[in-house]
Amino acid sequence: MIEPSQFEAAYQGRQERTRQLLAANEVDALLITLGRELPWLIGYQAMPLERITCLYMDASGSTRLVIPKLEAPRVRALPGLELVPWVDGEDPFALLGSMIRDAKVVAVDDRFISGWLLPLMERAPRASLRSATALLNPLRRQKDAIEIELLELAAHAADRVTERLIRGEIKVANRRESEVAKDIGEALLEEGHTSVNFTIVGSGPNSASPHHDPTTRVIMPGDALVLDFGGTYSIDGEPGYCSDTTRTFAVGEVPEGFGELYEVLYHAQTVARESIRVGMSGREADLVARNVIAEGGYGEYFVHRLGHGIGLDEHEDPYLSSENVLPLEAGTAFSIEPGIYLPGRYGARIEDIVILEEKGVRALNESPRELAVL
């Protein structure tokens, strides 16, 4: 179990690496509001209210959190973190403006809303802006030991839900997709998740829709069934890390032709897990699975990228897609989720969350990938 002191040390380490990055890029000030960079840096998630909460950092070591006074009690005490509370009737932009008055380069997170940014920039007219999200992405991509442990706990909790489905503890046949989705969500919470982020239940022809919203369609014998679900897993109120897994089943019996399709998909996912290495680009990783599917005759039916990064966000860097030419690094976490979708008939997807290590991929999801009949 992770001790509170380990979380504190992790936040301190991330702040120090951030200060080094600011200095190396000649950024005078970093401003973070609603982005995931805030909990990553100090373990605090700002409430998305009209009142601004903003973290200020600079390369010299100053770390201040401008926060509504009524929210200040929610913030943990961290060494070096100064709270700057403000009350209704006070101008928080004047407080922040005084911090960046002489700044030439200010980095702001991608979720900094314009209603806050515009009045702030009026107080620092000489400052040029750049994306703090893009600046910090290289640091956030490479997960530290605590992040990897939380991702592993989340993945294993999701696996336990999959295993309950395989054992028949969560019934699927002759039930509505929406009913099964509700049961899966409840199971995620029972297995330790703090919240449910999504539950995709696609049966029969709906399984050919990768992001299908569960409907009142009744799942019937002979259906293909795609189940994609995930949530947020946290310990002792710390920021939560995400799970995301997909398994495909047949209900009652395997539909005609579906076994052959699934074998191609299973092979593609296996080859990708066994082949992806440090230094391979996101584009090259995507092609590993895409080529197998194309050779199997289903190339046009693989309609999305191979995978996405995961951490505090369900989708974050790195992306395993044709657009990503950057090399994959050791310590990154991402999904490997090829899919094949025949419109109007059926579809299939197999998804694992993995950690890329120096020797290759280590899958965090361990539930069976073979086609099971429920």
N, C-alpha and C positions, 0 to 999 in steps of 0.2 A: 504494500500500500504506500502511496506517495504521501510523505509528511508535509505539513504546512511550510516548514523551513525550505523544503526543496522547491516549492512553488515560488517562494520569495526570492531564492537564489536564481531561479530561471528568469524572473522578471528583471532582476538586476543585471543579469548577463545580456538580456535582449536590449535593455536600455544602453548599456555600454557599447554594444556592437552598433546600435543606431547612432550614437554620438560619433563614433569613428566614421561611420558612413556619411554623416552630415559634414564632417570636416573634410573628408576626401572629395566630396562633391561641391564644396564651397557653398553649402546651404546655410543661411544665417538662422533660420527658424523653421521648426516643424510644428504644424497645427493639425490636430486630429480630433474629429468630432464623433460622428456616428459609425465610422468604419470599424472593421474588425481589428485594425491596428491598435485601437485603444485597449481592448481586453488583452491583446497579445503583449502589450508593453507594460500594463499596470494591473491587469486582472480585474478591470472594472468595465462593465458594459453600460454606457449611458442610456437612459430612458429616452426614447424618440419623441420628445416633447417640443413645444414651441420655445421653451427656455434653453438657451445654448449651454452645453457643457463642452469644453475644449481643452485638450492637453497641449501645452506649450513645451517644447524642448529645444535646446541649442547645443552646439558642440562643446561649449565650455562646462556643461554639467548641470545647467539649470533645468529643472523639471517641475512645472507648475500645472495644476489642474484648476481652471476657471470653471466654477460649478455653482448652480443655484444653491443657496444656503440650505434649503429644505432637503436637498439631495445629498449634502455632504456627509451625513452620518452613514450612508451606505458604502462609503469609500474606505478600503482597508488602509491602514497606516503602513507605508513602505519607506524605508530609509531614503532620504533625499527627495521624496515627493512632497512638494509644498501645495497645500490647498489654498485656493483664492476664492472664497465664497462671495457671492453677490446676492442681493435681495431685490425683490420687486420694487421698481422705481429707480433702481440704479442701472447705469448703462454698462452692460458687460463688454460691449465693443470698445468702449473707452479703456477698460482694463486691458483687453487684448491688444488694442492699438498702441498702448504705451509700451508693450513688450516688443512690438515689431516696428516701432516708429523709424528706426534707423536701418532696418533690414533691407538688403538689396535683393536677396533671393529667399522666397518663402515657399515651403512645400506644404500643400494641403491635401487631405485625403479625398478620394473620389466621391465620397458621400457628403461632402461639405455642401450644404444646401445654399442656393444662391441668396436666399433671404438673410442669411448670416454673412456670407462671403462679401457681398456688395458693400454693406455698411462698414465692414472691417477694412476693406481695401481703400475706402475713402480716407481712412486714418493712416494709411501707409502708401501714399501715391507713388513712391519711387520703387516699390518692391515689384519684382517680376515673380510670377507664379510657376510652380511646377508640381507634378503629381507626386504626392507622398506615397500613394499606393504603389505606383510603379517603382519608386525609389526603394521602398522596403520589401518589395516582392522577392528579391534575391535572398534576403534574410529569412523571410517567412516560408519560402519554399523548402528550405532545409530544416526539417523538424529536429528539435532537441529531444533528449531522452524522455522527458515528461510527456511531450506531445505524442511521441510514438507509443508510449504506454497507454495513454488515453484513447488513441485511435484503435489500439489492439483490444482494449476493454470494450469499446463501442462495437467493433466488428464481432467479437465473440458473443456479445449480448444479442446482436442481430442474428447470428448463426443459431442461437438457441431457439429463436422464433422459427427459423427455417426447419429446424429439427422437429419442432412441435407440429409443423405442417406435415412433414414426412411421416410422422408417427400417427397422424390422423386426429390429433388432439384439437386442431382447428379444422373443422369440416369445410369443404368447398363445394362438393357436388350438390346440385339442386338448391343452391342458395344464390342470392343476388350478389353481384360484385361488391356493392356498397356494404353489405353485411359482412363479407369476408374482410374487406378493408378495415372496417371498424374493429373486428376481432384482432387483426394483425397489429393495429395501433395500440390496442389495449395490452397485447402481449409484449410489445416493445417496452411499454412502461413497466410491466410486471418484471421484465428481465433487466431492469436497471436504468433505462433511458430516462432522462429528465423531461424530454418532450418528443413528440412525433413530428417529423418534418414533412413526410409524404408517404402515401401508400398507393402504389399503382397496382390495380388488379384488372388485367385485360384477358378476357376469355373469348374463345372462338375467334371470329373475325376481328374482335377488338384487340386481340393479342398482336395484331399487325400494326397497331398504333403505339409507337414507342413511349409517348407520354400520355397515355390514355387516362382519363378521369373515370373512376369507378361509377357505374351506372346501376340501374335496376335490372339489367340483363341477368337472367338466371343461368348459372354455370351448369352446363349439361355434360353427360357422358359423351366422350368422343371429342371434347374440346381440347385445344391447346390452351395453356394457362400461364401467362407471364405475371410474376409477382416481384415487384421492385419496391423496396421500402427502406426507410432509414429514419433516424432521429438524432437527437443530441444527447451525449452522455457526459456527465460532469461528476466531480467529487467535491463534497463539502462546499458547494456554492461557487467553486471556481468556474471560469469560462468553460463551456462544454465543447467537446469535439464530436464530429459527425460520423455516423455510420451510413452505409449505402450498399445494398446488396441486391442482386437479381438472380432468381432461379426460375427456370421454366419447367413446367410439368405437363403431363397428359392426364386427363380426367377419365377414369374408367378404362379407357383403351386409347392406344396411340392412333391419331388420325392418319388417314391414307397419305403416304408420301412424307409425313412429318419426321419419321425416324431418320430418313436419309438427309433431310435438311439439318436435323439436329446433330448428326454425326459430323457434318461439315463445320458447323458452328463450334462444336465441342473441340474439334481438332484445331480450329483457328485460335480459340481462347487458350488452349494448352500450349500451342506453339508460341504465342505471344508471351505467356508467363515464363516460358523456358528460354526465350531468345532475347528479351529486352535487357540491355546492359547500360552501364554508366557510359556516357559519351554519345550514345545514340540520340539522334534528334527526335522530337515529338513526331515529326513527319515520318521518319524511318520506322518508329515504333508502330504507328498507325498502319503503315504499309505491310508490316509483318503479318498482321491478321487479315488485312484487306486482300492481299495476294492469295492467301489460302481460300478465302471465300470466293474470290473471282475464279480461281482454278476449279472450284467445286460447282461453278455454274450459277452462283447467286450474287455476283458482284454488284449488279444494279440495285439489289435489295438490301445492301448495307448502307443506310442513308445518314449515318451520323459518325462523329469521330470515335476513335477507339476508347478514349478515356479523358478524365479530368482530374486535376488535383483536388485534394480534400484536406480539411483541417478544421479550423473554426468555422469556415464556410463549407457548404456542401460542394460548391464549385469554385475552385481557385487555381492559380498556377501550380504545376505546369499542365498544359493541355496536350494530349496526344492526338494531334490533328495535322492535316496537310499544310496548315499555315505556320506551324511551329517548327522553325529550323534550328532552334537553340538546343544545345546538348542537355540531356537529362543528367541530373547530379545525384550522387549518393546522398541518402537522407531525405529524398523527396517521397511524398505519399500521393498515390493516384489510383484511379480505377482502371481496370482492364475489362471492357464490356462490349465486345462485338455483338452485333445483332443481325438477324435476317428477317425481313418482313415482306410477306406476300399479300398485297392489298386484297381485302375481301375474303381471304382464306384463313391464314394464321401467321404468327410470328414467333420468334424465340430470341432470348438474350441470356447471356451468362455474365455475371459481374462479380468481381472480387476487388476489394481494396488491398493494395500492396504497398510495401516499402521497398524502395530501390536501394540495395546494398552494394558494396564493392564487388561481390561475387555474383550479383544478379538480383532477381526479384524474390521477395519473401511475401507470400500471400498472408494477409491477416484473416481473411475469411477462410474457414476450413470445412464448411458444410458440403455435402456431396454435390458434385457438378453433373453427374450422370443423369440422364433422363429418367425420372421416376414417374410412376403412375399412381395418382392419388385416388 
